[in-house]
Amino acid sequence: MFDDFGFVTLVIAIVAFIFARKARNEVKVLRARLDAFQATPHVATMTATAAPVVAAPAPDIVSAPAQSDTSAEVIGAPSPSIQPDVLSEVPPEPAAPAEVPAASPGFEERIGTRWVVWVGGLTLALGGFFMVRYSIEAGLLGPEVRVLLGGLFALALLAVGEFARRKESLSSIAPLPIANIPAILTAAGTAVAFATVYAAYALYDFLVPATAFVLLGIVAMCTMAAALLHGPALAGLGIAAAFVTPMLVSSGKPDYWALYIYLAIVMAAAFGLARIRLWRWLALTTITFATLWTLPGLDAGTPALAPHAFHVLAGFVLASLLVVCGFMYGPPAEEGRIEGISSGALGASLLSATLVVLSSFHADMAMVGFALIVAGTLFVAWYAQAATAAVAVAAGFVGVVFLEWAIQGNLDMLVLPGGPLAGIGASPVESSVSLHLASAAIFAIGFGALGFLAQGRSISAVIPVIWSGAAVFTPLALLIALYARIAHLDRSVPFSILAVIIGAAFAAATELLGKREQRPGLAISTALFATGTLGALALALTFALEKGWLTIALSLMALGTAWISMQRPIPFLRWLAAILAGIVVARMGWEPRVVGDLVGTTPIFNWLLWGYGVPAASFWTASILMRRGGDDAPLRMVESAAILFTVLLAFMEIRHLVNGGNVYRSSSDLTEIALQVCVALAMAIGLERLRVRSGSIVHNVSAVLLTLFAGIATLGGLMFLTNPGIWYIDVGGVVINLLLLGYALPAVLALLLSYTVAERRKPAYGNTIAGGALVLALMFVTLEIRRIYHGPVFYNASTTDAEQYTLSIAWLGFGVVLLGLGVIFSSQRARLASAIVIALTVLKAFLIDMSSLTGVYRALSFMCLGLVLVAIGWLYQRILFSRRKAQPPKVAPAAET
């Protein structure tokens, strides 16, 4: 007890010392400001103005030009003969007083005027809490008296705060905005009152939950009302207390109607206070809390569905009336400007309505509430442009709701062959399909019609673009969702007809908008409706034909979008074409066989040809059209998709052909790898030639990547994994066999590629490719000789003397042929390749033939090698690098004179 009293005494002494220092410092500050005011130029000017004016000498009236009385009357000036001295010298205007810059508060001033106030308010609030705690521990007072004293203390603080506020309003001293003493006292009083009511309910059971709930709500509402007089700090305290109250007062059987009626009153008060004081933070805080309070009880089932719908509708109506700028009682709005809080308030209501629909599994009441929220959003945004962004949010949530409904009804259908099992998933028969059909029709017509009518209504371009984007997206998304749910992604002529009707509507909108006078955003909106026309027609093809036509339809849509971008050069359309190309790529990544097991076993002419060939052709054509508009990121994306689908078409057809239709086979053989290497090299040659004309970095990088792939496949596949000399592989016939496909043809293509990149890339790049071609050619010669001696399978056959001799002769002949080609075509690269082959032949002769060959084969081998080497030397000396004898220079005859 004594220790507590000593501590309190020490605190009082410190506070008294601080207040004394505060008073002394205030006197110093006032004295300094008075001295500064007296020293300003304003004082000197006033002094100079008060001094007597010395009159100037009078002008010579006789010598001055005479003025008529008429002119004097017209001008309204006095006659010179009346006040000549006064008119001859006008005193200067007094200078405006200079403002003294306010000195920044020092450390002591901050402590004395600000920190002490805040600490004092906190101390008062804590004092009330500690008083209750002390009375409990000491047993001095009963529970009833404790609660009563707490309430009296709260009332006392509120009364003192109100008295201080009125006292300050009557005085000439303005309070500091961040240390308002009346606001601090009032905040402390409301905190103590809140704690007192909660203690009476939670600690002593004096109050039933309903009464405690009402009292806490009253305290919170009064706190927000007091914020009209005391500022935002009190409003923050009140809004936090109001939304936390339902969490503090718990009940075994929650009453959602009471909860959401209470929250509706709180939201009305908070939105009203935010509107009166124009506090954006308060509106945003209320929106956030109201959205979070939608989450409890979502899984409670049907009993909680109606109050949840009421909560969402109440929040939407209140936000529309009081928060949305330019609508009803909302703040004023700037024309053509989208305001974040206005759009966010409606978007939060849309989010809450969507959560209610999804959690209730699309119950009828939830769908009706969602439809009302969406319709209200369109209505508010139509008259208040500040909330236009909510239109896009509404379109997105409409798509989410219906697509989730489609997935919910089809996921088990696709997995379970016998349809949905009892208790697993939702059955399409039990769900309200008619309600969703009616809602989808209303949404599609509403978004589409308003999106068309909104064109030309705003001075800003983004507002009509948002409307047109929602008008195009919503009908198409709803059409896809209904098709997936009702037709189960199967062929459906009715849905195809419906898609054609929607496409015709978009086409009509495009035609009508194209004839209008140019307005902000009209060109982009026209392009969006034109793109919607292409999308609807693509969906019509998808619905009427096989499932794989979706990929084709999307790729054709990308081509159409690129063509429209040429007619109307809008950057968004180029990005749209790129996005569609990305969707097609993602679609093929999900199922590379296009139509799954229905791809068939027919070589070449199967679904792979249409699924990859048509998109490749579409993307190539789209890239050609888009290149006319410049080289940018969307063009590169489309070009990448074109090259990717071309490569995939070739590779997938190769796998399909070699593996009997099984493109998912885990292993590859010599035929497949050889074909892939040949195709990669051929495409690299084409891209190398194309990049010279286009200058595209995509063509450049793709050519390098294909060459790199061919090199890796050659080194790892042809040379090792599928090498007939190492593994059991049947190469086939003597001349027309797999060796020709796997080694000779890639060698020729690599040689052509090396000449294609000559003088266009670094020499090392082309020489490396040429070296690969030489290795492949030598491998072909070697393996072909082994095929001749050992048959189609020779992976473990021993080498005979005749084979070794034939191999040396073949290598030597190959080198001579290369040399001849180098001489005929003046190719240094061919002559260098010849030198390498002959050098290898010499090494083979000395390292292998000398030790393994015997008898006549050894002699013939060295004799032939020697003759060839001598012939090569003669060729180099006489033809390539002949040294002609120097002849004396001819002397020109002397000129005749």
KAWOQUI-V94021 format. One record per residue. N is the residue number from 1. RES is the residue in one small letter. PHI is phi in whole degrees, 0 to 359 (none if undefined). NEAR is the number of other ideal C-beta (glycine too) atoms within 8 Angstrom. Layout:
N_RES_PHI_NEAR + N_RES_PHI_NEAR
This chain:
1_m_none_4 + 2_f_294_5 + 3_d_297_6 + 4_d_297_7 + 5_f_294_8 + 6_g_296_8 + 7_f_295_8 + 8_v_298_8 + 9_t_300_8 + 10_l_297_8 + 11_v_297_8 + 12_i_297_8 + 13_a_297_8 + 14_i_296_8 + 15_v_297_10 + 16_a_298_8 + 17_f_298_8 + 18_i_295_11 + 19_f_294_10 + 20_a_296_8 + 21_r_298_10 + 22_k_298_13 + 23_a_296_8 + 24_r_297_8 + 25_n_293_11 + 26_e_296_9 + 27_v_297_8 + 28_k_298_8 + 29_v_295_9 + 30_l_296_8 + 31_r_296_8 + 32_a_294_8 + 33_r_293_9 + 34_l_295_8 + 35_d_297_8 + 36_a_294_9 + 37_f_293_9 + 38_q_290_7 + 39_a_271_6 + 40_t_283_11 + 41_p_299_8 + 42_h_301_10 + 43_v_293_10 + 44_a_297_8 + 45_t_296_11 + 46_m_297_9 + 47_t_293_8 + 48_a_294_7 + 49_t_292_8 + 50_a_286_5 + 51_a_291_6 + 52_p_292_3 + 53_v_271_6 + 54_v_275_4 + 55_a_286_7 + 56_a_281_7 + 57_p_300_4 + 58_a_288_8 + 59_p_288_8 + 60_d_282_6 + 61_i_289_9 + 62_v_292_4 + 63_s_285_4 + 64_a_287_8 + 65_p_294_3 + 66_a_286_4 + 67_q_241_8 + 68_s_282_6 + 69_d_293_6 + 70_t_293_6 + 71_s_295_8 + 72_a_294_12 + 73_e_290_7 + 74_v_291_6 + 75_i_288_6 + 76_g_85_5 + 77_a_268_6 + 78_p_289_7 + 79_s_289_7 + 80_p_299_10 + 81_s_285_5 + 82_i_273_6 + 83_q_227_6 + 84_p_292_11 + 85_d_290_9 + 86_v_291_7 + 87_l_286_9 + 88_s_283_8 + 89_e_220_8 + 90_v_263_4 + 91_p_293_5 + 92_p_291_4 + 93_e_292_3 + 94_p_292_7 + 95_a_291_7 + 96_a_292_5 + 97_p_294_8 + 98_a_282_7 + 99_e_282_4 + 100_v_274_8 + 101_p_298_4 + 102_a_291_4 + 103_a_287_4 + 104_s_293_4 + 105_p_294_7 + 106_g_277_6 + 107_f_296_5 + 108_e_294_9 + 109_e_295_10 + 110_r_298_10 + 111_i_294_11 + 112_g_285_13 + 113_t_255_11 + 114_r_237_12 + 115_w_296_7 + 116_v_298_13 + 117_v_294_12 + 118_w_296_10 + 119_v_296_8 + 120_g_295_10 + 121_g_299_12 + 122_l_296_9 + 123_t_294_8 + 124_l_297_12 + 125_a_296_12 + 126_l_294_8 + 127_g_298_8 + 128_g_297_16 + 129_f_295_10 + 130_f_291_8 + 131_m_296_11 + 132_v_297_13 + 133_r_295_8 + 134_y_295_9 + 135_s_295_13 + 136_i_289_8 + 137_e_293_6 + 138_a_276_6 + 139_g_67_5 + 140_l_284_5 + 141_l_235_6 + 142_g_281_5 + 143_p_300_8 + 144_e_296_7 + 145_v_294_9 + 146_r_298_13 + 147_v_296_13 + 148_l_297_8 + 149_l_297_12 + 150_g_297_15 + 151_g_296_10 + 152_l_296_8 + 153_f_297_11 + 154_a_295_14 + 155_l_297_10 + 156_a_297_9 + 157_l_297_15 + 158_l_296_13 + 159_a_294_8 + 160_v_297_10 + 161_g_298_16 + 162_e_293_10 + 163_f_297_8 + 164_a_294_11 + 165_r_295_13 + 166_r_292_8 + 167_k_296_8 + 168_e_289_12 + 169_s_292_6 + 170_l_275_5 + 171_s_272_6 + 172_s_263_2 + 173_i_261_5 + 174_a_272_4 + 175_p_286_9 + 176_l_290_8 + 177_p_294_6 + 178_i_257_5 + 179_a_217_11 + 180_n_284_13 + 181_i_297_10 + 182_p_300_13 + 183_a_294_13 + 184_i_294_14 + 185_l_295_15 + 186_t_293_16 + 187_a_298_15 + 188_a_297_15 + 189_g_295_15 + 190_t_293_18 + 191_a_296_10 + 192_v_293_16 + 193_a_296_13 + 194_f_298_12 + 195_a_293_12 + 196_t_294_13 + 197_v_295_13 + 198_y_294_11 + 199_a_294_13 + 200_a_297_11 + 201_y_273_14 + 202_a_275_5 + 203_l_267_7 + 204_y_246_8 + 205_d_57_5 + 206_f_284_8 + 207_l_238_10 + 208_v_283_5 + 209_p_305_10 + 210_a_295_7 + 211_t_294_9 + 212_a_299_14 + 213_f_300_13 + 214_v_294_8 + 215_l_295_10 + 216_l_298_15 + 217_g_297_13 + 218_i_297_8 + 219_v_299_13 + 220_a_296_15 + 221_m_293_13 + 222_c_295_10 + 223_t_298_16 + 224_m_293_15 + 225_a_295_10 + 226_a_294_12 + 227_a_295_15 + 228_l_299_8 + 229_l_260_5 + 230_h_251_14 + 231_g_109_9 + 232_p_290_10 + 233_a_299_11 + 234_l_291_16 + 235_a_295_15 + 236_g_297_10 + 237_l_296_12 + 238_g_292_17 + 239_i_291_16 + 240_a_294_8 + 241_a_295_14 + 242_a_295_15 + 243_f_278_11 + 244_v_273_8 + 245_t_307_13 + 246_p_298_11 + 247_m_283_6 + 248_l_283_9 + 249_v_260_11 + 250_s_255_6 + 251_s_215_7 + 252_g_292_3 + 253_k_236_4 + 254_p_294_6 + 255_d_252_7 + 256_y_289_12 + 257_w_296_9 + 258_a_298_9 + 259_l_299_12 + 260_y_282_14 + 261_i_293_8 + 262_y_300_12 + 263_l_294_14 + 264_a_295_13 + 265_i_295_10 + 266_v_297_15 + 267_m_296_13 + 268_a_298_10 + 269_a_295_12 + 270_a_293_15 + 271_f_296_15 + 272_g_296_9 + 273_l_296_15 + 274_a_297_15 + 275_r_290_13 + 276_i_294_7 + 277_r_266_11 + 278_l_56_7 + 279_w_263_10 + 280_r_297_8 + 281_w_297_7 + 282_l_291_15 + 283_a_296_15 + 284_l_294_10 + 285_t_296_11 + 286_t_296_14 + 287_i_298_15 + 288_t_295_9 + 289_f_297_10 + 290_a_296_14 + 291_t_292_11 + 292_l_295_7 + 293_w_286_13 + 294_t_283_13 + 295_l_291_7 + 296_p_297_5 + 297_g_84_9 + 298_l_295_12 + 299_d_265_5 + 300_a_280_7 + 301_g_92_6 + 302_t_298_6 + 303_p_302_7 + 304_a_266_11 + 305_l_289_13 + 306_a_297_9 + 307_p_296_11 + 308_h_296_14 + 309_a_298_13 + 310_f_298_11 + 311_h_299_15 + 312_v_293_15 + 313_l_295_11 + 314_a_297_12 + 315_g_297_16 + 316_f_294_14 + 317_v_296_9 + 318_l_295_13 + 319_a_296_15 + 320_s_296_15 + 321_l_286_12 + 322_l_245_14 + 323_v_251_16 + 324_v_294_17 + 325_c_290_15 + 326_g_82_12 + 327_f_233_14 + 328_m_52_7 + 329_y_261_5 + 330_g_287_15 + 331_p_296_7 + 332_p_296_5 + 333_a_239_14 + 334_e_271_8 + 335_e_296_7 + 336_g_79_8 + 337_r_244_9 + 338_i_272_13 + 339_e_256_11 + 340_g_295_7 + 341_i_294_12 + 342_s_297_19 + 343_s_291_15 + 344_g_293_10 + 345_a_296_15 + 346_l_290_19 + 347_g_296_11 + 348_a_295_14 + 349_s_295_14 + 350_l_296_15 + 351_l_297_10 + 352_s_297_14 + 353_a_296_16 + 354_t_295_12 + 355_l_297_11 + 356_v_296_17 + 357_v_295_14 + 358_l_292_10 + 359_s_289_8 + 360_s_267_12 + 361_f_56_8 + 362_h_61_13 + 363_a_294_10 + 364_d_299_7 + 365_m_296_10 + 366_a_295_14 + 367_m_294_14 + 368_v_295_9 + 369_g_298_14 + 370_f_297_13 + 371_a_297_11 + 372_l_296_9 + 373_i_295_14 + 374_v_296_15 + 375_a_298_10 + 376_g_296_11 + 377_t_298_17 + 378_l_297_13 + 379_f_294_8 + 380_v_295_14 + 381_a_294_13 + 382_w_294_8 + 383_y_263_7 + 384_a_236_14 + 385_q_293_14 + 386_a_296_15 + 387_a_256_19 + 388_t_294_13 + 389_a_300_11 + 390_a_294_15 + 391_v_295_14 + 392_a_296_10 + 393_v_298_13 + 394_a_298_14 + 395_a_299_14 + 396_g_296_8 + 397_f_290_13 + 398_v_299_14 + 399_g_298_13 + 400_v_297_9 + 401_v_298_13 + 402_f_284_14 + 403_l_291_12 + 404_e_295_9 + 405_w_296_13 + 406_a_292_13 + 407_i_293_9 + 408_q_300_11 + 409_g_268_13 + 410_n_240_12 + 411_l_298_9 + 412_d_289_11 + 413_m_297_11 + 414_l_282_7 + 415_v_269_5 + 416_l_266_9 + 417_p_294_3 + 418_g_266_4 + 419_g_91_7 + 420_p_290_10 + 421_l_273_9 + 422_a_296_4 + 423_g_83_3 + 424_i_245_7 + 425_g_74_9 + 426_a_252_9 + 427_s_271_8 + 428_p_293_10 + 429_v_284_4 + 430_e_282_5 + 431_s_285_12 + 432_s_275_8 + 433_v_291_9 + 434_s_297_6 + 435_l_295_9 + 436_h_291_15 + 437_l_296_9 + 438_a_295_8 + 439_s_297_10 + 440_a_298_12 + 441_a_296_8 + 442_i_295_10 + 443_f_297_13 + 444_a_297_13 + 445_i_293_8 + 446_g_297_11 + 447_f_296_15 + 448_g_295_12 + 449_a_293_9 + 450_l_294_12 + 451_g_297_14 + 452_f_283_13 + 453_l_289_7 + 454_a_285_12 + 455_q_289_14 + 456_g_87_7 + 457_r_264_7 + 458_s_224_12 + 459_i_276_5 + 460_s_258_11 + 461_a_282_8 + 462_v_289_9 + 463_i_292_15 + 464_p_295_17 + 465_v_294_12 + 466_i_298_12 + 467_w_298_15 + 468_s_292_17 + 469_g_298_12 + 470_a_294_14 + 471_a_293_18 + 472_v_275_15 + 473_f_291_10 + 474_t_298_15 + 475_p_299_14 + 476_l_292_13 + 477_a_296_13 + 478_l_294_14 + 479_l_297_15 + 480_i_295_11 + 481_a_295_14 + 482_l_296_14 + 483_y_297_13 + 484_a_293_13 + 485_r_281_14 + 486_i_270_10 + 487_a_271_11 + 488_h_56_9 + 489_l_60_8 + 490_d_257_6 + 491_r_298_8 + 492_s_210_11 + 493_v_293_8 + 494_p_302_6 + 495_f_292_13 + 496_s_296_13 + 497_i_296_9 + 498_l_297_9 + 499_a_295_14 + 500_v_296_11 + 501_i_298_8 + 502_i_297_14 + 503_g_298_15 + 504_a_295_8 + 505_a_296_9 + 506_f_296_14 + 507_a_296_11 + 508_a_297_8 + 509_a_297_11 + 510_t_298_12 + 511_e_295_8 + 512_l_291_9 + 513_l_292_13 + 514_g_293_7 + 515_k_268_5 + 516_r_280_10 + 517_e_290_3 + 518_q_298_5 + 519_r_227_9 + 520_p_302_8 + 521_g_82_15 + 522_l_291_13 + 523_a_296_9 + 524_i_293_12 + 525_s_296_15 + 526_t_299_12 + 527_a_296_14 + 528_l_295_14 + 529_f_294_17 + 530_a_295_13 + 531_t_295_15 + 532_g_298_15 + 533_t_298_12 + 534_l_297_14 + 535_g_296_12 + 536_a_295_16 + 537_l_294_11 + 538_a_296_12 + 539_l_294_15 + 540_a_299_13 + 541_l_297_13 + 542_t_296_11 + 543_f_289_14 + 544_a_273_9 + 545_l_245_7 + 546_e_290_7 + 547_k_297_8 + 548_g_294_12 + 549_w_289_10 + 550_l_299_9 + 551_t_297_13 + 552_i_295_13 + 553_a_296_12 + 554_l_295_14 + 555_s_293_15 + 556_l_294_13 + 557_m_295_13 + 558_a_297_16 + 559_l_296_14 + 560_g_297_10 + 561_t_296_15 + 562_a_297_17 + 563_w_293_10 + 564_i_295_13 + 565_s_296_16 + 566_m_286_10 + 567_q_285_5 + 568_r_230_10 + 569_p_290_6 + 570_i_248_10 + 571_p_304_6 + 572_f_299_9 + 573_l_293_14 + 574_r_296_15 + 575_w_293_9 + 576_l_296_10 + 577_a_299_17 + 578_a_294_13 + 579_i_296_8 + 580_l_297_13 + 581_a_298_15 + 582_g_295_10 + 583_i_296_9 + 584_v_295_15 + 585_v_297_11 + 586_a_297_8 + 587_r_299_11 + 588_m_289_15 + 589_g_294_6 + 590_w_289_5 + 591_e_218_8 + 592_p_298_8 + 593_r_275_11 + 594_v_70_14 + 595_v_240_12 + 596_g_71_7 + 597_d_291_5 + 598_l_279_8 + 599_v_296_13 + 600_g_86_7 + 601_t_243_6 + 602_t_292_6 + 603_p_295_8 + 604_i_65_7 + 605_f_274_5 + 606_n_222_12 + 607_w_293_12 + 608_l_296_15 + 609_l_296_11 + 610_w_281_10 + 611_g_292_14 + 612_y_253_14 + 613_g_290_10 + 614_v_296_11 + 615_p_299_16 + 616_a_299_12 + 617_a_296_8 + 618_s_296_12 + 619_f_291_17 + 620_w_297_10 + 621_t_295_10 + 622_a_298_17 + 623_s_294_13 + 624_i_295_8 + 625_l_293_12 + 626_m_289_15 + 627_r_295_11 + 628_r_294_6 + 629_g_266_10 + 630_g_112_5 + 631_d_265_7 + 632_d_219_8 + 633_a_297_6 + 634_p_301_11 + 635_l_298_15 + 636_r_295_12 + 637_m_295_11 + 638_v_293_17 + 639_e_297_13 + 640_s_297_10 + 641_a_296_14 + 642_a_297_13 + 643_i_293_12 + 644_l_299_9 + 645_f_289_15 + 646_t_293_11 + 647_v_294_12 + 648_l_296_11 + 649_l_301_13 + 650_a_294_11 + 651_f_294_10 + 652_m_292_12 + 653_e_294_12 + 654_i_296_12 + 655_r_296_13 + 656_h_297_14 + 657_l_290_8 + 658_v_286_11 + 659_n_259_10 + 660_g_66_5 + 661_g_96_9 + 662_n_267_8 + 663_v_281_12 + 664_y_265_5 + 665_r_297_8 + 666_s_280_3 + 667_s_246_4 + 668_s_229_10 + 669_d_249_9 + 670_l_298_12 + 671_t_297_10 + 672_e_295_12 + 673_i_295_15 + 674_a_297_16 + 675_l_295_11 + 676_q_294_12 + 677_v_296_14 + 678_c_296_12 + 679_v_295_12 + 680_a_298_14 + 681_l_293_16 + 682_a_296_9 + 683_m_292_12 + 684_a_296_13 + 685_i_298_12 + 686_g_297_8 + 687_l_291_14 + 688_e_296_13 + 689_r_288_9 + 690_l_289_10 + 691_r_292_12 + 692_v_295_8 + 693_r_277_6 + 694_s_273_8 + 695_g_68_6 + 696_s_280_12 + 697_i_290_6 + 698_v_294_10 + 699_h_297_13 + 700_n_296_10 + 701_v_294_8 + 702_s_295_11 + 703_a_298_12 + 704_v_294_8 + 705_l_295_8 + 706_l_294_14 + 707_t_296_13 + 708_l_297_8 + 709_f_299_9 + 710_a_299_14 + 711_g_295_9 + 712_i_293_8 + 713_a_296_13 + 714_t_292_13 + 715_l_292_9 + 716_g_276_8 + 717_g_268_12 + 718_l_292_17 + 719_m_274_8 + 720_f_227_9 + 721_l_294_8 + 722_t_236_14 + 723_n_282_10 + 724_p_296_14 + 725_g_284_8 + 726_i_248_6 + 727_w_243_8 + 728_y_284_5 + 729_i_222_12 + 730_d_271_6 + 731_v_274_12 + 732_g_94_7 + 733_g_296_6 + 734_v_286_6 + 735_v_253_5 + 736_i_273_6 + 737_n_210_12 + 738_l_291_12 + 739_l_295_13 + 740_l_296_11 + 741_l_285_12 + 742_g_274_14 + 743_y_229_15 + 744_a_289_12 + 745_l_296_11 + 746_p_298_17 + 747_a_296_13 + 748_v_296_9 + 749_l_295_12 + 750_a_295_15 + 751_l_296_10 + 752_l_297_10 + 753_l_295_14 + 754_s_296_14 + 755_y_286_8 + 756_t_291_10 + 757_v_271_11 + 758_a_298_7 + 759_e_64_2 + 760_r_242_7 + 761_r_229_5 + 762_k_297_5 + 763_p_303_5 + 764_a_298_6 + 765_y_295_9 + 766_g_294_13 + 767_n_294_10 + 768_t_295_8 + 769_i_295_13 + 770_a_296_13 + 771_g_296_8 + 772_g_297_11 + 773_a_297_14 + 774_l_295_12 + 775_v_296_8 + 776_l_297_15 + 777_a_294_12 + 778_l_296_12 + 779_m_296_11 + 780_f_297_13 + 781_v_299_12 + 782_t_295_11 + 783_l_292_13 + 784_e_293_9 + 785_i_295_12 + 786_r_294_13 + 787_r_298_14 + 788_i_294_8 + 789_y_275_11 + 790_h_239_8 + 791_g_94_5 + 792_p_290_9 + 793_v_239_10 + 794_f_219_12 + 795_y_292_10 + 796_n_236_3 + 797_a_279_8 + 798_s_280_3 + 799_t_269_7 + 800_t_269_7 + 801_d_295_10 + 802_a_298_8 + 803_e_293_11 + 804_q_296_15 + 805_y_294_13 + 806_t_297_11 + 807_l_295_12 + 808_s_296_15 + 809_i_297_10 + 810_a_292_11 + 811_w_299_14 + 812_l_295_13 + 813_g_297_8 + 814_f_297_12 + 815_g_294_14 + 816_v_294_12 + 817_v_298_8 + 818_l_298_13 + 819_l_295_14 + 820_g_299_8 + 821_l_295_10 + 822_g_294_16 + 823_v_287_11 + 824_i_294_6 + 825_f_262_7 + 826_s_53_6 + 827_s_257_8 + 828_q_293_7 + 829_r_296_10 + 830_a_293_12 + 831_r_292_13 + 832_l_293_9 + 833_a_297_12 + 834_s_299_13 + 835_a_299_9 + 836_i_295_9 + 837_v_295_14 + 838_i_293_15 + 839_a_297_8 + 840_l_297_10 + 841_t_296_13 + 842_v_298_10 + 843_l_298_8 + 844_k_297_12 + 845_a_297_13 + 846_f_277_7 + 847_l_266_8 + 848_i_248_8 + 849_d_297_16 + 850_m_297_9 + 851_s_265_6 + 852_s_261_9 + 853_l_281_12 + 854_t_224_6 + 855_g_66_7 + 856_v_293_5 + 857_y_295_13 + 858_r_294_11 + 859_a_295_8 + 860_l_297_9 + 861_s_299_15 + 862_f_286_10 + 863_m_295_8 + 864_c_297_11 + 865_l_298_13 + 866_g_297_8 + 867_l_300_8 + 868_v_295_12 + 869_l_297_10 + 870_v_297_8 + 871_a_297_8 + 872_i_295_11 + 873_g_299_8 + 874_w_297_8 + 875_l_298_11 + 876_y_293_9 + 877_q_286_9 + 878_r_271_6 + 879_i_248_7 + 880_l_280_8 + 881_f_235_5 + 882_s_289_7 + 883_r_255_4 + 884_r_281_4 + 885_k_293_4 + 886_a_287_4 + 887_q_249_4 + 888_p_295_4 + 889_p_294_4 + 890_k_285_4 + 891_v_266_4 + 892_a_292_4 + 893_p_298_4 + 894_a_292_4 + 895_a_288_4 + 896_e_285_3 + 897_t_266_2
